[in-house]
Structures are given as C-alpha cells and as structure tokens.
Amino acid sequence: MEFWKRFASNRGGVIGLVLLVVIVALAVAAPLLFPVSPWKMVSRPFLPPFENAKFWLGTDTVGRDVAAGLAHGARVSLLVGLVSTIAALLIGIPVGALAGYFGGWVDDALMRVTEFFQTVPSFALAIVIVAIFQPSVVSITLAIGIVSWPPVARLVRGEVMSLRKREYVEAAILQGLSAPQIILRQVLPNAISPIIVMASLMVASAILLESSLSFLGLGDPNLMSWGYMIGAARTVIRQAWWLSFFPGVAIVLTVLALNLIGESLNDALNPRLSRRRS
C-alpha cells in the first residue's frame, strides 16, 4: 500500500501507467477491433486520415489500413520488448550474482565475458545475429536479449557485492546454507528494486531496437510492426506523411510511458534517493 502511495505521488508515473494500459489494451483487442489481416488491401492507396470513417487513419501505399497496422504492430513490439527483457534478465542476473558473490577468479572470468559483449556495438551485434538466423520474431527476440544482458550483470554484481558482507548473509553462512540458497533467499530479494527499475527501461530500449531492425528490413516478414511501417513509408514521406507519423508517435508514446514508469518505480522503491534529489 505504501509503495502505491509513493508511486501515485509521481504524476509522470501515473501518466505513463495510463498510456501503457491504453497501449496494452489496444494490442490485446487488436483481433477484435481489426479482425481483417493488417496485410490485406482494404481500400485505395494513399487514403488520407479522417477522410473515411472505416479507415480513420488512412491507408498506406498499397491500400492497407494504417490503424489495423498500428494495433497489430503493438502486439509485436510489446511482445518482443517483454520477452527479450526476460531473456536478458535470465542471463544477466545469474552472471552478476555469481560474479558479485564469489569474487576472485569467478568475478574476473565472468566480467571479461561481459566486457567482450559490451565492446561490440549492441545494434551491430543484433543485426549480425538476426541476419545469421534469418529475420523472425524469435531471432529478433533472441538477438535483443543477447545484446541487453551485460548492463544487468553489472548492476546485479554491484548490488550483490554490497550485500554479501551484511550481517544476515554472514548469519546464513554460519547456519550452513549453500551459496545458491544464500543468493536466492537472502541476497537477490534485497537487490530486486534496482532490477525492476532497469527492466522497465530495458523494455523501452528493446522496443526501439526492434523498431530499428524492422525499419532496416530485418523484421519478421509475416508480422506487422511499427518499425516496418515507418521503413515502408520512408520513400513517400512527402506524399503521405501519416504513414510514418502515426507509427512514429506510437513508438514515442510507448517508450515515454515506460521511461516515466521506470522513473516513478525508482522513486517509489528508493524513497531515500528521491528525497535526496528533491
């Protein structure tokens, strides 16, 4: 209850949550609102927005409904953002926890691997991975998860290093608990707050990365996405501004909502830090 009070006291967080709920609702209801495939030609090409009540956001270069593309594209963007973030957490949290808890050569070895992934530009590495495995929603999600885990590992490592010398951890060691039990029961639960905040921001970054890949033609050819819509419309941006404007606004609002939520979560989960800033 106290957490929600602190969260609700941040107007930006509330606005972001409302925006995200609306976007998620649109994605979930897409098959009901637009039962026709977003790839199907439904009217004449380049129909301007608000000119036809059936296609209130207009049509694209081949007569497809822009509103249907936005709704179905929301499903792809949110799915890729969420699943790739979970994949990054599943890689980064164990690596960071082991490195921070054991230290020594384990820390050195795991951090060298982490640094190797960080030396390669994440976007370039994602392009290579998607190109190797062929563009699909699975390869895109896998690629984003692979390039996103190093910051998680570093964050968790720092948190675990600061927690492993606490009294309750030493007491658990004296009780004879194994290292995995101590990490899972004593250390990680106390490091969950910054991980949650980072995860919310990682979803936003993953959505941007997926949109960039789709813009370059490396998206799933069987699924409509916001990045694909912008990429397909870049050659006719002067003739049909709405084809890139509406999906661009959708990306901006989604990323903005997630960033506002992340900032509000940070204030709610770390009230001392919030008071220092104020």
N, C-alpha and C positions, 0 to 999 in steps of 0.2 A: 504494500500500500504506500509506504513512504517513497519507494522507488518511483511509482507512477505519479506521485505528487511533484517530485523533483523533475520528472520528465515533462509533465504538463506545464510546469512553470516556464519552460522554454518555448516561446511561440514558434520559433523556427522548427523545432522538433515536431510540434503538433501539426504545423502546415505540411511538413514533409511526410508525416504519417498519413494525413488525409490524402495527399497526392498519390502516395504509394498504394493506398487502399483502392483508390479510384482506378489506377492503372492495373492492379491485380484483378479487380472486378471486371474490367474490360477484357483482360486476357482470358479469364475463366469463362466469361459469357460470349466470347467471340463466335463459337459454333452456333449459338442460339441467335445472336444478333445478325450474323452474316453466315447463314448456312451454305451459301454458294462458295465454291473454292475461290480464294483471292487471285488465283491464276487465270480464272475464266474471264473471257471478254463479255462484258455486260452492256456496253453502250459504245457510242462513237468515241474515238480517241480525242484527247485534249479537251474534254468537257470541263469547263471552269467550275470551281467550287460554288455552292449555293445557287446554282442555276437550275438544277434538277433535284427535286425533293428525295428521289430514290438514291441519288448519288451525291450527297450534300457536300462531300469533299472533292468532288470531281472524279475524273478518270485519267489514266496515265497514257503513255504513248501508244498502247495497243488496245485501249478501251477497258482496262481493268479498274475495279472500284478501289479508290485510294483509301477510303475508310475501312474497307474489309482488309486491305493490306496492313493498315496500322493495327487493327485489332488482332489479327493473326500473328503479325510480327511481334507484338508484345509478348505473346506466349513463348516465342523462340528466344527473345532477348532475356526475359526473366528466367527461363529455364536454364539457359546457358550460364547466366550470371550466378544463379544459385548453386547449380551442380558443380561448376568449376571452382567456386569458392569452397564448397565442401571438400572437393578433391584436394585443393591446396592445403586446407586445414588438416586433412588426414595425413598429408606428407610432412607439413611443416611442424605441427605440434609434437609428434614423436621425435623428430630430429632435434628440435630445440630443447625438448625436455631431457633427452639423453645427454646432449652436449652440456647443458647447464647443470645437471645433477652430478654427473660423474667427473666432468672436467678432464684435465690431463690430456692424454693422447686421444681419448674418445672425442673430447671437445675439439682438439686440433684437426682430427680427421674429418669430422662432420662439418666443421666450419670451412675447411678447404673445399669440400664438395659444394657447400652453399655459395662460397665465393666464386667458384667456377661458373655456376649458373648465373650469378649476378654480373659477371664480366661480359656476358653476351647480351646485347640489347634484347629486351623481352619481346618486343614486337617482331624483330627479325627472327628470333628463335621460334616464335609462334608460326610465322609464315613458313619456315622450313618444315616444321612438324606437320602442319596441315597439308603442305604440298607432298610430303612423303606418303602420308596415309590417305590421300585423296580428300577433297573437301566434303565434309559431312558434319552433322551436328555432334556426332561422337568424337571425331578427330578435333574439331574446334574446341569442344569442352575439355578434352584431354590436353590439348596444347595450352590453353589458358591456365588450367590447373598446374601444369608443369612449370610454367614461367612465373607463377604467382606465389609459390610456396616459400622462396628464400626469405622475404621480409617477415613471414610468420615465424619461421625458425629462429630468426634473430630476436624477434620480440619475446618469444617464449623462452629462449635461452637466457635473456637478461632477467626476466621475471623469476625463473627457476633459480638462477644464481643468487638472487637477492633473498629468496625464500628458504633455500636449503639449509641455512645456518640458524633458522628460527628455532625457538625452544620446542615447539610442538613436533618439528621434524626430528630433532635430536631425541625427544622422548619416544617417538615411533621407532627410531633405530634401536634404542635401548630395549624396547619391547620385543625386538626380534622380527619386525616386519621386513619383508623383502623390498628391494629397490622398486620393482614395479608397483607394489602395494602402496609404498610411500608416495611415489609420483602420482598415482591415480587418486588416492584417497586424501592426501594431505597437501600436496604441492599444487597440482593443476586446479583444483577447486578454488584456491585462493588467487590464481592467476587468470581466472576466466573473464574478469571485467575488461581488461585491455584487448583480449582476444575477440570478444563480442564486438567491441567498437571497431577493431580492424576488419572484422568480417563484413560488417555493414559497408565499409568503404571499399572493400575488395569486390563486392558485388557490383558496385558502380563502375569500378575500373574494368571488370570483366565485360560489362555491357558495352563500354566504349571500345574495348579491344575486339569484341565480336563484331560490332558495327564496322570497325575499320577493316577487318578481314573480309566481311561481306561486301564492303564498298570496293575493295580491290578484286572482287570476283572469286574470293576463296570461301564463300559461304556455301551452305548446303543448297544444292540446286533444286531440291524438292520442297524446300520450306521458305516461305516468305519471311523477310526480316527487314528491319528498318534500314540497316546499312545497305542492303541490296537495293531498296527503293531509292535511296539517295544516289547510289552509284549508277543505277539505270537512268536517272534523270539528269545527270550532270551535263550531258550533251545538249539538253533542251532547256537549260535553266532560265534562259531569257524568254523563251517562248512559253514555258509552262512553269512558273515559279513555284506553284503549290506542290509540285511533285517532290521537290526536295525540302520545301519549307515545313510541311506537316510532320514527316518522319524526323526531321531535324529537331523540331520543337518537342516531339515525343521523347527523343533521346535526352535532350537538355532537362526536361522536367523530371524524368526518371532518375537521372544522375544527381540532379539537385535535391530531389526528395531523399535519396539515400544518404547524401552528404549531410543534409540537415538532421536526419535521424541519427547518423553517426555522431555528430557533434553533441546532440542532445543526450544520447546514451553516455557519452563521455562525461558530461556534466552530472548526469543522474547517478552513474556508478562511481564517480570520483568527486564527491561534493567538496572535499578539501581543495582539490586542484581548481575547481570552479570558483571557490571563494578567493583563492589567491589571484586569479586573473581579474576578478572584479575589484 
